[in-house]
Amino acid sequence: MNGRDLVRSWWSVGVAGAARGPRTVRAAWLRRGADATGPGPRARARVPGAVRDVEPGPGGGVIRFARSELRVVVAVNGAVFWGWDGAGPEPSYALAGACPEPDPRAELEPDTDGGWRVVAERVTVAVSRHGALEVLTPGGVTLRRDLPPRWWEAEDGGPARWMQRSEVPADARFFGPDGPVKGPRPRDGAHRLGNGVTGTGTGTGSAAPVTMPLQLVVADAGTHLLFVDNPWDGTLTLREGAEGAGSGHDRVGTSELRMEGGPVRGWVMAGTPARVLLTWASLAGAPALPPAWAFGHHHVREGAGGEDEVRRVVAGHLERGLPLDAVHLGDGHLDGGRAFTVDQDRFPKLPVLADELRREGVRLVSVVPAAVCAEDRRGEGVFPDLPDARVRYAGQAARGFAGVWHTVDGSVPSGRVDALCLGRAAHEGLRDEVPADERPLVLSPSGWPGSQRYGGVWSGEGDVGWPGLRASLARVVGLGLCGVPFSGPDVVGGGRDGGFELYVRRLQLAAYLPLLRTGAVGPADGGPREYGAVVLGHARVALGERRRLLPYFVTLAHLARRTGAPMVRPVWWPTPEERELRDCEDAFLLGDALMVAPVLEPGAVRREVRLPRGRWYDTATGRAYEGPAKVLVDAPLERIPVFARAGAVLPVRAEDGGTELEVWAPAPGRSGGGLVVPESGDDGDGQEAERYSVTRSGPRVVVRRETEDGAQEPSRPVRVRGLDGTGGQM
């Protein structure tokens, strides 16, 4: 199959609209897609007006005002849907399937002062007589209050723009995927909701590489997630609240959402962070389960060399003791940069090369630009009809590729639904072609709620300098809180932004993030092996530790698919009521067993770490610390501080290549435990989780596997650490 055949096979659907160019295709989709249908022409500065009548229904009902109507429904999973002017929950690109059924126990009933309310098991929704919507806990404490929306008619009679202001408690903190360089909390100011070019978005009002109309809010009263189901461009302006000192008044936190059009509708989920993400996954879909090799070390090969150059890169890594699991081929392997058209002169036997590398444990992943060249229009990029669910990739697996990674540029509609549909076309096309016991890998630089169903996100080279290091961590944490657990930045070098120290610290951080990709800026393209002996030594340590933790990453990925819980979590995740932890943005939890404190400042060889409640062990020294506390620990250039929770059970890679259990001793008189999900080789949904319990009595630590038949001896090797608090093992 040649390049033209590949393009034809991919374009079997939607090519007629695509050939007319990106603007025509996008305009057609905007006219057709229900997600993009606005409320229609309205009077300037229209507000809902006073309530007139109601129409109760399952889970809630419709409340009619003088100039608008509001539908409120509580679903059986506890999520609350709201939609103005006839907007319903379907159809929606974000939802994984049909909208969940309404909760038959929730009913619309009169409230005070002429308003109405819906009382459900996990949440109460109150609507005032002028259209303000308030979400409360079952105990009646306010989580958020959305003021009545306001519409403006465009001068040319186009879609109506709209705006809605909201209030949250004074102690609340906002979290999301578009946090700027200082952390996953979007700072006060304006944040554009369009997806920008990779490596931009640090300025107020600019678009980050990945932004979504999702907002996780954490307060003393509880945690809730807001999703505004509207893919149009918009701006979110945030202002965190402040509690009054002494007899002073509290200042509530506020958010103001301004959209250029589209439906006024959304969802709210409330509860603990784990409950909120589980509910969100039930709506937007479970995250795709990456193949086990995807948690290893990926290297991006951007240069124009051929098959021998790829072999040289792989051999160079392996000879220097640098584990390598995948090579990502960039535009250099394409014929003239055209998608799906491999340069036959430089890659004449690509399937043979792929098989050869696979025997060494290395997979090939192909870049796929969003646009491809039309056969009858030389050099001009055109786009398939991406929203059409029948569009598929074809032929990539036959060429030996185990996955694809997408790129976008300024000529491509780089955000929102386009990115989701591009991921779907890639995932389902590869899924149809790869062997039944394998899973494809799909990576995109942007996304829309629901993108996690098809793959992960790579956030590119990120912002330059040490602020960029903070930004890369912020985006991974923020994406995880919005239901995208598999993400990570590119670790690049080549003198891009100052010295080998920053490169080493980037690599050390990435070693504990779900996606680890290295590359280079410039012609070298050789990764850590080409930056000198010092970098090579530190890289060998970081990548070796990453390989040791592969079974743990696989377990976390399975749990993310089943529960929606992120792999990388903010330190407040298990105890959001601890206010001090909400402001901790320089460390994170990897699952529930490890806490990672990366070095984010130049020249630092020690750093302060805020430990959550409980006993924590420094994994490098074995020393025990009691939290909550601030501790000062060593952070030499060869490593970053990592702590293990007392009582944790981690599956790790043993020296013989098998899996062993690394158990961190509980505090005296305490217990612990953990889960292990072994890699199954297929989609993994039916793989049974192994449950382990840990108890300690004096110097003796007992580990048991909990089964339906009772406690049993572990069938895996066990290594206990931390018994003497100074690194002792048994």
N, C-alpha and C positions, 0 to 999 in steps of 0.2 A: 504494500500500500504506500503510494507516494504522498507528498505533502498536499497536493490538490485533492486527492481522495479523502484524506483526513479532514480537510476543511469541509468537503461536501457532506461527509458522514455526520459531522457535528452540526452542520447547518440544515439538516433534513427538515427542521421545523423553524419557521420564523425568518427565513432568509429574505423574503420579499420586503418586509419592513426594514430589516437591517441594512440592506443595500442603499437605502435612501439617506443613510447617515445618522449619527447619534442624536442630533436635535429632533429629527422626524420621529425616530423610534421613541425617544423619551416623551415627546409631546403626545404621541398616540397612547403610550402607557398611562400618562397622567389623565387623559380623557377617559380611559377605560377602567383603570384600577379603582376598585371601591375604597382602597386605603387612601387614595388621594382625592376623593370626592368631597368638596367643601360643602358648607351649609347653604350655598347659593347666595344670590344678591340680597343684601339686607340694608335696612336704613342705617345711615351713618350713626356711629356711637350707640348702637342698640344694646340694651340690657334686657334680661328676662322679664322684669316687671313683677307684679304681685301674683301670688298663687290664685288660681281660679277653681280648679277641680283636680281630682286624682282618679286614677284607674288602677286599683290593686291587681297584682298578678303574682305568679309563683316567685318566691324569693324577694319580692319587692313590688315594683309597679312603675307607673308613669305619673309624674306630677306636672300638671299644665299651668303655665304662667300666662301673663297677659300677652307676651310676644314670643315665648319659647316654651319648650317642654323638656323635661329631664327624665331619663329612664335610669332607675337604680335597681340593681339585682345583686343579691348575695348568692354566690354559687356554693355547691355542696362542699368544695374544698376550702371554703372560708374567704375566697377572694371576692372583692366588691367591684362590680362594673358600674360605671356611670357614663352616660352619653347624652349630649344635648341635641335637640332638633332632629330627632329621628335616628341618630347614629346608634347602631347596634354593634355588638361585639364581633359579628361576622359580616362579610368575609374579612380576613386579616392575614397578612403574611407572617405576623409574629406568632400566632397561635399554631401549636403543633397539630391540632386536629379540630374537631368540633368543639364549640364552646361547652364548658362543663354545665351540667344540669343545675337549675336553680335549687336552692335549699328549701324544701317544702315547709320547714319549720319557721322560716323567716317571713314575716308579714309586714305590710305597710300599715302603719297605725298613726292616729293623730298625736302630735307633740304639742308642747307649750307654745303660746304666742302665735298660733295659726300655722305652725310648721308641721312636718311629718317626719316619721322615723321608721327605720327597719332594725329590729333587734335580732341578732343571731348569736350563736354560741361563742364565737371568738371576737366579735366586733359589733358595734352599734353605729348606724349611720343616721345622722340627723340632718334634715333639710329645712332651712328657715323659710319663711313665707315670701322672701325675696330671692331665694335661690342659692344661698350660701350652703355648702355641703361640708359637714363636720364628721370626722371619723374618730370614734371614741373606743376605749377599751371596754370590756364587759363591765368593769367597775365604774364607768362613766368619766374617765380621765381623757382629756382631749389629746389625740395624736397629731392631727392636722385639721386645718380649717381652710377650705377653698372658697374664696369669695365668688359672687356671681360673675360669669365671664362677660366680656364685652366684644362686640363685633364692629368692624368698619368695612364699608363697601369700597372696593377699588375704583379709581377714577375711570378706568376703561370698562367697568362692568364685569371684571374678572372675579376670581374667587375672593371671598371675604377674609380679610385678616382678622385675627382675634387675639385676645389677651386674657390672662387669668392670674390673679394674685392669690397667694396662699400664706398661711401663718402656721408656725410650729412652735413648740414650747421654747422658752428662753434657754434651756440647757441643751437643746437638741443640736446635733452635728450632722451635716450633709456629707454623703459619700456617693461616689459615682465613677464612671470610667474616664472622665475627662479632666481629672485633677491636674493642675499645673505642677511645676517642678518640686514644690515643697512637700507634697504628700497626696494621698488618695482623696483628701477632702477638697472639693472645689472651693476656692477662696472667694471672699466677697468680691462681687463684680459681675460683669457680663461674660457669659460663656456661649459661644455659638454652637448650635446643635447640628451643623453640617460636618461631615468628615473631611479633614484637611489632608494635605500632602504629608507623607510619613516624615517625621523629624521636625514638624512645625507644631505650633499650637501652644507655645508657652506664654504668649501675650494675652492680656485681657481682651476678650471679645473675638479672639481668633479661634479657628477650629483645630482641635487636637486630632491626631491620626485616627482615633476611634472615639466617637461620641454617640451617645444614645439618649433618648428621652426617658431615662431611668434615674431614679433618685432613691437611695436608701437613706433613711433618717433614723438616727439612734438617739433616744432620750431616756430619762429616768422612767417615764411612763411605759415605754416599750419601743419596739423597733417596727418600722413599716417601710414598705417599698411602693413607690408610685411609678407606674408606667403610663405615659401619654401615647396612645396608639395613633401616631400621626407622623408620616415620614417627610413632611415638608420642612423646608429650612425654617429655623427659628432661633431665638435667643433666650437663654435662661439667666436671669439676674438674681444673685443670691446675697443675702445678708444674714449672718449668724446672729442669734440673739445674745443677750447678756442679762445676768441676774443682778437685781439691784442690791447694793450693799446696805446693811442696816435696815432702815425703813424705806429705802429707795424702791422705786417700781421696777419690775422686770421689763425688759425689752424683748418682745417675741422675735423669733427668727422669721424671715420672710423670703419668699421666692416669687418672681414674676416671670411668667412664661408668655412670650410673644411669638406667634406663628404666622407665617406668610399665607396660610390657607389650610385646607384640609379639615377633617372632622374633629369635633370637640368631644373626645371620648378617652377613657383610660381605665386602668385597674389599680386597686389598692389592696395590698396584702399586709396583715399585721400579726405580730406574735414575737417569739424569740427569733434571733437571726437564722437559726437552723430551720425553724418552722416557715419563716418567710421565704427562704431560698427553695425549700421543698415545694411550697405552693407555687412559686414562680416556675419551677421546672415542670410542674404538672400542667401549667398553661402554655409556656413557650417551648416545651420539649426538653427531654433529657439530653445532656451533652453527648456528642459522639465520643466513642471510646477509641482513642488513638491506638495504633499497634504498639506493642511493647518496645520495639526498637526506636519509636519516636521519642522516648524519654532519655535516649542516649545523646551523644554528641553529634550535632549536624555541622557540616562545613559548607559554606557557599563558595562555589567556583564561578566567578564572573568573567574570567578571561576568555580569550578567543582560541586558546589551545584546543587540541583534539583529544582523541581517546588516550594517547600516550601521556598527555599532560595530566589527565584525570588519574591514570595509574600512578604517575609520579607523586601526585598529591597524597593519594591514599597510602602509598608505600612510605612516604616521608613521615606521615603521622605514626604509622605502626612501628617503624624502625626506631623512633624516638620515644616509644612508650606512651604515646598519646592515644587513648581509646577513640575510635571513630566508628559511628554507626550509620551515617548517611552523608552523601554528597549531593548538594543542591546545584544543579546546572542553571546558570543564568542565561541572559540573552545571547551570550557568546556561542551557545551551541545551536542556535536557530539559524535558519537560512535567511539572512537579511533582517533578522529580528522579528520575523513573522511567526505568529503562534502556530503550533502543530507542524512546523516545517523544519525538520532537523537538517542541518548542513551535511549532506552525504559525503562531501570530500573529507571533512574532518571527523565525522562519526559514521563511517561506512557500515560498521557492524555493532550498532548500539545494543541490540538484544544480547549479543555474545558478551560484550563488556559488562552489561548488567548481571548476567549469570555468573561471570567470573568474580565480580565484586561481592555478589551475594554469598558466594562460598567463603569469602573472607569476613562475612558478617556486616557488609556495607551495602546499603540500598541507594538507588538513584532516585532523585526527585527532580522533576522538570518545572522550570518557570513557565507560566502561561500568561502572557499579557491579555488584558480584558478584550482588546480589539484584535481582529485578524484582518488580513488583506483580502479584498475582493478580487476574484480572478479577472474580472473585466475592468478593474479600476486600479491601475498600477500604483503601489505605494500608499494607497489611501486606506486608513483603518475604518472598519465598519463593525457593527455589533449585532449579535443574534438577538432574538426576541426573548430576553432573559426571563421575564415573568411567566412565560409559557412553561408550564410544568413538564412538558414533553422534551424540552431541550436537554441534551446530554453531551458530555464529552465522549469521544470515541477514539480508540486506537492507542491511547497512552500506555495502557498496561501491556499491549502487544509489543511495544518498543522497549519494555523492560523497566518502566518507571513504576515505583511503588507508591508514588504520591505526586502532588502538584503544589506549587505555591504561586499565588497570584501577585501581579503588580498592577498598579494604576498610575496614571499621570494626569496632567491637567486636561487632556482631551476626553477623559472618560468620566461619566457620571460616577464620582468616586465614593458615593455614600449610600447608606441606608438600604433600601430594598434591593438595589442593583447588586450590592455585595452579597446579600443573602442568597439571591437567585443564582449568582455566579458560583457560590459555594455549593449550592444544591446540584447544579449541573455537573460540577466536577465530582462530588461525592457519589452521586447515584450512577454516573457514567463509569467511574472506576469500580464501584461496588459490583456492577454488572459483569466486569471483566476479570477481576482478580480472583484467584482460587478461593474456594469456600472457606478455607481455614485461615485466611488472611484478612486484614482490615486496611483500607486505604488511608492515606494521610492527606488532608487538605488544609492549607494555610492561606489566610487572606489578610491584607493590611487594613481593612476596614470592615464594618459590620452593622447589623441591625438586629434587634431582639429576635431570636430564633436562629441566628447564624451558628450558634453552638451545636445545633442538631447535625451540622455537616462538617465541622472541623474547628480549628483553632485560629488564633490571631497572632501574627508576628508584627511587632510595632517598629520594625526597621532599625536603622542605626541610631535613632533617637536624637535628642538634643546634645549639643557638644558640651564638653567640660564636665566638671563635677556636678553642676545642677542637672545635667542630663542623666547622670547616674541615679539621682533621686527620682527624676521623672520616670525612668524605666521601671523602678520599683512601684511607684504610685500607680502606673497604668495597669500593671499586672494585678495588684491588689484590687483596684477599682473594677477591672473587668471580671474578676472572680466574684465580687459582690453583686454583679449584674448578670450572673449565670453563665459566664464564659470562663471555665476553669483552666483551659489549655492555652497559654499565651507566654510570650517572652520577647525580649529585645534581641537585636543582633549585637554581638560583641565584635567590634571592629578595631583595627589598629592602623598601622601605616603612617604614623605621625599626624593623624587626623586632628586630634585635640589635646595634645600635650602629654608626652612621656609615657614610659612603660608602667609607672605606678598606677595610673588611672586604668590602663588596659588590664592590669592584673586584678584590680579591685572590681572592674566590670565582670571579668571572668569568674571571680570568686562568688559574686552575687548570683550570676546566671546559673552557676552550678546547683543552686538550690531553688531555681524557678522551673516551672513545668517544661518550657521549651528552651533549649540551649543551642544557639546557632553562633558560629564564629565565621569571620570573614576578614577582608582587608579592603582598604581604600587604596587604589593604585594598582600597578601591574603585578606586584608580587603575588597577591591572592593566596598566600600559603598558610594563613592562620598563625597560631602561637609559635609554631616551630621556626618562624623566620624572624623573630624579634629578639634573638640573643639568648645566651645560656641562662641568664637570671629569669627571664620570662618563661623560658622553657621549663625550668625546674618548678616554678610556682604553678604553671599550667598543668604539669604532670600530676601534682598533688590534688589540684582542684578537680580535674577530670577523673582522677582515680577515685576520689570520694563520691563523685557523681555516679560512677559505675557501681560502687558499693551500695548505693542507696536505690538502685533501679527497682528492686522488688517493692520497696516502700512507695515509690512513685506510681508503680502499676496498681498497688492496692488503693492509693488515694484516687486514682483515675476511675477505678471501678466504683468506689464509694461516691464520687462526684456524679457518676451516671445514675446511680440508684437514689441519691438523696438530694442532688443539686448543690451540696456543700462545696465551696471552693477548696482547691488544693492549697493555695496560698491565702492565708487569712490574716486580718488585722489582729493585733494582740488582744483586743477587747472581745473577740468573737465569742468565747465561752461565758464571759461575764460583762455584758454591755452596760450593766449598772455601775461599773467602776469608772467614774468620770475621768480620772487621770489617764487611764489607758486609752480613752477615746482620742486623746491628743498625741499619742505615741505614734509617730510616723516614720521612725528610722529603724524599725525592726518588724518582724512578721512571724507568724506561726506557719510551719509547714505541716499540714495535718494537725492532729492534736498532740503529737509527741515531741516535736522539735520547735525551738524558737531560734531564729536566725537574726543576728545583729550585724549587718554589713557595715563596712567602713565607707563613709560617705564624704570624708574630708581629706584633703591632701596632707601628707606628712604624718598622719595619725598612726601611732603604734599602741595606743591604749584608747579605750572609749568607755563611756558610761552607758549602762544598760538598765532599763527599768524592767524588773521581773514581775510577772503576775503572781497571784497568790499561790502558795504551795512550795514544794522543794524542787529545785532545778540543779542539774549537774552540767558543769562545763565539760563538753565532750572531749576536749583536747587534754585537760588535766585531770578530769574526774572529780574536781572539787565541788562540794555541795553548797548551795546557797538557799536561804529561806526567803520566800517572797510573801507579801509584796515588799519590794525594796529596790533601791538604786545601788548598783554595784559597779565598781571600776575594774575592768578586766583587760588583760593583754590582748592586743590585736596586731601582732607583727605582720610584716608584708607577706609572709608565707601562708597566713590563714586569717579568717574572720571568726569572731566569736559565735559559737553554736551551742545551745543548751538543750538538754533532754529532760523531759518531765519525769519526775520520780514515779515509778510504777508503769512506765511506758513499755510496750512491746513493739519492736520494729523488725520487719522482715528485711534482711540485708543479704547481699551477695557474699557467699563464703569464698575462701581461697580456691576451693575446687570447682567453683562455678555454680554450685547449688545455692539453696536459700537456707540461711540460719536465722534464729531469733536472737536479736540483741535486746536484752532485758535490763532496764535501769531500775535498781533496787528501790522499792518503796521506802518511805520513812518508817522507822520502827513502829509497829502496831498498825500500819496502814496497808492498803492493798492497791492493786492496779489491774491493768489488762490492756488488750488491744485486739485488733482484727487483722487478718491476713487474707488477701484474695489472690490466689495463685493465677498466673497467666494461663489462659485456656487455649489461645490460638484462634478462637472464633470470635463472635461478637461479644462473648463474655457475659451476656445478660443472665444466663442460668448458672454461672459459676458460683459455687457455695463458698461463703466466707467462713474462715476458720476463726473461732473465738478462743482467746487465751485469757486466763486469770493468773494474777500474781499475788502472793501473800508473803509476808515477812514476819518471822518470829525470831527475835534476836539476830544472830548472824546468819540464819538459815532463810533462804528465799526459795519458795516453791512455785513452780510454773505448771499449770494444768491446761489441757485443751478441753473446753466445755462443749459437749455434744448432747444430743437428745438422749443418749444412753448414760449420761453422767460424765463426771470428770475423768479424763484419761491422761496418761503420760504423753507429752508432745512427741510427734513423729519426726520432728526436725531437730537439728542440733541447737542447743541453747547456750548462750554466753551471757553471764550476769556481770554487770558493771556497776560501779559506784558503791560497793559495799562498805568501804572504809572512808568514803567521802573524799579521798585523795587519789582516785584512779584505780583502786583495787579491783581485781577481777577474780572470777572463779569459774 
